[in-house]
Every structure is written in structure tokens, then in C-alpha cells.
Amino acid sequence: MEELLKVNDVSMIFGGLRAVSNFTMEINKGELVGLIGPNGAGKTTAFNMLTGVYDPSEGEITFEGKRVNGKKPYQVTAMGMARTFQNIRLFSELSVIDNVKIAYNMHIQYSLAEAVCRFGRYFDEEEAVTKKAIELLKIFKLDRYQDEMAKNLPYGEQRRLEIARALATEPKLLLLDEPAAGMNPQETHELMEMIRWIRKEFDLSVLLIEHDMSLVMGVCERIYVLEYGFCIANGLPEEIKHNKRVIEAYLGEEVS
């Protein structure tokens, strides 16, 4: 398989605290990979290093063979990585459609002068962005809310909007940070089907942080497990759910 992301012995040190230590991971094109572990294990810190929020203290991250270390989040997004957050981070006072259009705008070609004076490529590109945004909202069944402020959406719809906004950046790797948080079992099942569909429809790879083991075991092809910043296991779902160290550290009992 074609390698997409390579994380090589990466560590993140805050003062004297090693939040993540010597973490190594590979994601190939088209894979759906899980990252699990107890609270405080370093999962979100790992996401933050991958997406440019933190610059790793040690080690190297490459995406399609290009070094990620030292790049800003917007530069990492432009490389082809997009993420959602554990706590939803929408532009709450903007409309649903504007939340998506903002993400598409990273691909516009018109100049600042064209935008200010509204000439040249401005209208054609804005029309194209609006059309793409509406099409994406339809896919996620959010088009009926397109003129609503994002903060007025029900919780589940806000989660879907955040995923739609991430997809509007046209990523090659989508990083989902606890997308099922706060969802009931039916919503979680629908999310599982959506993640499968997104991976296939948009032809991308997915890295998933999640505590809901039914979701993780149901969609992920490989799983990495963190504990106190160290990777204690990685492998197929069947291997992970029977791994004694993982059971002791996190699962508590074998997952059926």
C-alpha cells in the first residue's frame, strides 16, 4: 500500500512532562485507523502534533514524503490534512453555509483587490464555492439549515457540520477527534456508517480518536493504543481487543 502519513519516534515535552513519548505510526492511502487509550493518554496531543498545533519536541512527521514539523495549522491543512475537535469548534455566529464556504475559500484564486472591488474572478469563484457548499450540505442532510446560525443546530447536526466543514478543505487524511462524544447508540451507529461512506465516497484516509469501542471496532482496520504517552500496542481490531496489556490499561475486559 502507498504510505500517506509517517510518524517516526515523535515526542511532545511540556516542561518536564512527556505528554507523548517516542510515538511511531504509519497510515497508508485509503486506510481507516483508530487511536485509543484512557483519558490523559496523549491522544489529542498526538493529533495536535500531526496538525501543526504543536511542534514536536523530538522526532519527525511526514505527509506524502514532505516534512510536517514546524508548519502552521493552515499550512498542514493545505498539505491535505483536516480535523474535527473533541469540543465542537464551529463559527457559531455564522450561518451553516458560511461555515462550509470558509473552508472552501482556501482554494480560491482571486486576489484581495478582486475581492474588495468585486471584479474579475470574484463572482465566478464565489458562485462555484456556494454551489459546492450546498452540495456538501445536501450530502450531510444539512441543506435545510443552510441559513441558520450554526449555534442553533441540534448537537448531532453540529457534529455533522464540523465534519462537512473539514471535508470542504478537500483533504487526503481526515482526523476525527471523538466524533461520537455525546451521541446516543442510534446516532453512533449512523455515524459509523457515515465514516465508512465518507472514506469511500471522498477517497481518503481516516484517523479516528474515540472512546466508544463499538464504533472503533466496527470501522477501524488497524488500531494504535496509547497509555501515559506511550504506544503500548498496535494491530488489527481482533488483536487489540484480546491484548492483555490493553485490557488491563484501558478496556477492562475483552470486547465482544
Buried (B, 14 or more C-beta within 10 A) or exposed (E): EEBBBBBBEBBBBEEEEBBBBBBEBBBBBBBBBBBBBBEEBBBBBBBBBBBBBBBBBBBEBBBBEEEBBEBEEEEBBEBBBBBBBBEBEBBEEBBBBBBBBBBBBEBBEBEEEBBEEEEBBBEEBBEBBBEBBBEBBEBBEBBEBBEBBBEEBEEBBBBBBBBBBBBBBBBBBBBBBBBBBEBEEEBBBBBBEBBBEBBEEBEBBBBBBBBBBBBBBBBBBBBBBBBBBBBBBBBEBEEBBEBEEBBEBBBEEEBE
